[in-house]
Amino acid sequence: MIELLVFTILMALVFDFINGFHDSANAISTVVATRVLSPTQAVSMAAVGNLIGPLFFTTAIAATIGKGIIDTKIIQTLLPQDTFIVMILAALVGAIAWDIITWYFGIPVSSSHALIGGLIGAATVAIGPGILLADGITKVLIFIVISPLIGFFSAFLFGLIVMRTFRKTAPEKINKWFKKLQLFSAFFYSVTHGTNDAQKTMGIITILLIVSGFLTEFDVPFWVIIACHVSISLGTWLGGWRIVKTMAHKITQLRPYQGFCAETAGGVVLVAMASLGIPVSTTHAIAGSIMGVGSTHNPKNVRWGLSRDIILAWVITIPFSAIVAAGSFIILNYFF
């Protein structure tokens, strides 16, 4: 059982690494698009931001993932320890599979929702749909819609305010000022990105430790916090450039002030959701913000056809991950 537990924890950290690799575009796309930083400088900055995230925020999202999607207490009484661990392993396989597929095609989707879909699929096959917590899942589904809309309208309004404030200022001066400001906004978003996304894996590892008897209550150990942030930081540092290209150049063309507005609006969304313990998608937040600020001059500046395809991928994320996780559980449970 110990070997299976260690392997599953390592797989959780692999998922965290792939999460950072896949979602590096969230943290650096705007600052690369406006040419404020080179790609290498941007991913290095984002990796540092991801790493220091736990210094500023709570682990409320970790608790939501660990005990707010499926009723882990009931599952512990119904499943042997090994089977429970296999269920978590299957959920991770479903999430990793979706992340790899969407990275290959350069599609920015939510690793958070991929993991939630994996948990839903694996738990449903292991026990049945009655084990799912409707309140937690409903909250996640609602914020699939709400978080990108908040990002969109926040960035749109922020962009209009900046345009109004500096309407009589020469464009060269505006670019010069906001290139400097964007260094701060990009780092701010990197910190919130790491805080939000690394917590998902913290929740998974913590519940594994509880089920295995190493913890008696849901309290994320410090080593888990550090391990998760190091993993996501390394993934971010290596960077998934296929998705960076989509986010940085294909949705819309950004100027430095627009990049600043998008990063700031997206970061505020993530801070608000982290404080509420709601595992929203960093991808949704920044993509919505980019679309919003890109619409300030003219909505036609946004490539809505591509945006529509991205949103479709968002819709597919949870069911696809659930199906893969369900199949993975059946296979893994046979061998273990």
N, C-alpha and C positions, 0 to 999 in steps of 0.2 A: 504493500500500500504506500509506503514511503517513497519508493521509486516512482510510482505513478503520480503521487502528489508533486514531487520535485519536477518531473517532466511537465506536468500541467502548469506549474508556476513559471517554468521556463518558456512554455508556449504563450503564456499570458504576456511575458516580457517581449517575446517575439512579436506578438500582436501590437504591443505598445511601440516597438521599433518601427514596424510597418506603418502604424498610425502616423508617426512623425514623418516618415519617408513620404507617405501618401499625402499628408496634409501640410507639408512644408509650404505648398503654394498658398495656403491660408495666411501664413505669417509673412511671406516675403513677396507675394505677387505684385502688390501695389508699389512697393519701394523699388522693385526691379523694373516694373512697367514705366515708371517716371524717371528711371536712370539716376536715382539718387545714390544707390549703391550698386556695385557689381554683384552678380549672382553669388560669388564666393563670399564677399563681405556680408551679403544679406543673410545667407544661411548660417554663417558664423554668429551673427547678431541674434538670429532667431533661436539658435540652439542655446545660447546663454540665457535668453529670455525664458525659454521652456524650462531650463534647469532651475532657475530661481523662483519659479512660480509658487512652490509650496511655502515660501517665506511670507506670503501676503494673504493667503486665502484659507478657508476651512476645507474640510473634506466632506461637505454635504452631498456633493454629487456622487462620491464614492459610496455613501450610504444608500442613495437612491438606486444605484446599479446593483449593489450587493444585496439589498433586501426590499426593494420597492417594485421590482418587475415580476418576480416569482416569489411565492411564499416559501422561503428557504427553511423556515422552522418546520413546516409540515413535511416538506420533502425529506428533511433529515430523519424524520420518524418513519417514513415510508420506504426510503431507499437505503441500501447498504452504503457504507462510506465509499467503497470503490466505485459503485455505480453512480453515486452523486458526482464524484470527481470526473468520471467518464462523461457525464452530462455537461459539465463545465468545459471539458476539453472539446467536445463536439460543438459547443457554442462558439468557442474560439476558432475552430476550423471553419465554420460558416462565415464568420466575420473576416478572417484572413483571406479566404477564397474571394469574397466580394471585393475586398480592397485591392487584391492583386489584379483581378480582372479589370476593374475600373481604372487602375493606374496604367495598365497596358494601353487602354484606349484613350487615356488622357481625360477622363471624366471626373470632375470634382464632386464626390459624394461624401456622405457622413459615415465615418468610422464608428461614431457613437451609436447610430441607428443600426449599423451592421451588427454590432455586438448585441444590442437589444434584440434584434431579429434572431440572432443565433440562440440567445437564451430562451426566447419564446418557442422556437422550433424544437430545441433539444428537450426542454421541460415538458412540452406537450406530448412528445413521443414517450418520454420516460414515465410520466405519471398520467397526463391527461390535461385538457384545457382548463379544468377547474382549479389547477394550481396557479394559474396566472392571476396577477393582481390587477383588476380592471382600472382602479384609480390611477396607479402608476403608469400603466400603458396608455390610458386615455390622455394623461398629462403630456406624455411624450409625443403622441400623435397630434395633439392640438398645437404644440410648439414647433412641429415640423412646418406648420403653416405660419404661425405667429412670428417666430424668430427671424426668418428672412424678410418678412413684411416690416418688422420693427427696424431692422437694419436698413431696408430700402428707404423708408420714409425719414428715418433719422439722418441718414447720409444725404438724402435729397434736400431736406430742410437746412441742414448744416451747410451744404454746398451753396444754397441760395443766399444764406446769411453772409457767407464769405464773399460771394460775388457782389452782393449789395454793398457790403462794407468797403470793398476795395475796387469799386467800379471806376473810380477816377485815378487809380494807381497804374503806372506803366506795367505791362505784362512781365517785363524783364525783372522788375523789382519783386513782383508777386512770386515768380518762380524762385528767385534767390531766397526769399524769406521762407517759403514753404518747403523748399528742399531741406533747409535746416530743421524746420519743425517736424518734417516727416521722419527724421531720425528718431525723434521721441515717440511719435505716434506708432511707428512700426515696432519699436521695442515694447511699447505698452501692449500692443496687440499680441506680440510674441509671448509675453508673460501671461496674458489671459488665456491664450491658446493652450499653452502648456498646462496651466492650472485646470482648465476645463477638461481637456482630453486625457491627461495622465490619470485623472481621478477614476475613470472607468476601470482601468486595469487595477487600481488600488482596491476598488470594491470587489472585483473578482478574486484577487489573491487573498483578501481578508476573509471572505466567506469560505474559501478553501481551508484556511487555517482554523476557522471556527469548527467546520465540519470534521476536520482531522484531529480536533482536540487540543490544538496548540493555543487557541484563544477561547475565552469563555463568553466574551461579548464583542459587539461590533465596534472595535476601536483600532483604526489603521495604525500598525506599527511604523516607527520612524524609518526602519530599513526598507519597508515596502514603499514609502513615499519617495525615498531617495532612489531606489532601484527603478521605479516607474519613470521618474523624471530624467534619470540618466538615459534610460532606454529611448524615450521619446525624443530627447535632445540629440542623441546619436543619429536617429532616423531623420530628424529634421536637418541635421548637418550634412548628411549625404544627399538629401533632397531628391524628390521625384519630379524631374524636369518636364516630363510630359504634361503633368497637370499645371505646373507653373506657367507653361506657355499658354495653356487655355485660359487661366485666370488673369494672366498679366496682359495678354495681347488680343485674345479672340473675342472676349465679351464686349469690351469697349476700349477706346484709347483714353488714357488718363494723363492729366497734368498734375504737377506736384501738389497743388492745393486740393485737387480731387482725391489724390491718394491719401493725403492727410485726413480729409473728411471721412473717407471710407474706413480707414484704420481706426480712427477715433470712435466713430459710430459703432463699428463692429465690436471693438473692445468694450465699450460701455454695455452693449447687449450681453456679452459674455460675463462681465462682472456682475451684472444684475441677476443673470440666471444662476451663476455659481453661488451667489449668496442665498438664493431660494432653493438650491439643491436640484435644479432642473437640468438634466443632461441634454442640452441643445447641441446642435451641430455647429462647430466653428466654421465649417464649409458653408452652411446655409447663411450664417451671419455675415461673413465677408462677401460672399457672392451677392447677397441681397444688397449690401452696402455699395458694392461696385456698380450694380445695375442702377441703384438709386442716384448716386452721384453722377453717373454717366448720362442720366436723363435730364440733368439740370439745364444744359444748353438746348438739347433737342432729343426727344425720346428716340429718334431715328439713329442716334449715335450708338445705341445699344443693339447688338445683334440678337434680336429676340428669337430668331429661329434656333440659334445655339442655346440660348437661355431656356427655351422650351424643352430641348433635349436633355439639358442638365436637370430640370425640374422633374422630368419623366424618370430619370435615373434615381432621383430622390425618392419617388413614390415606390419604385421597384425594390429599393434597398432592403427594407425589413422583410418582405415576403421571400425574396431570393435567399437571403442569409438564413431565414428560418427553415426553408426547404433543404438547403445544404446541411445545416446543423442537424436536422431531423434524420436525414440519411446517414450522416456521419455517426450519430449516436447508435443507430442500428448496427452499423458495421463495427464500430469500436467496442460496443457492449458485447458483441459476439466473441471478440478476441480477449477481452479483459474480464 
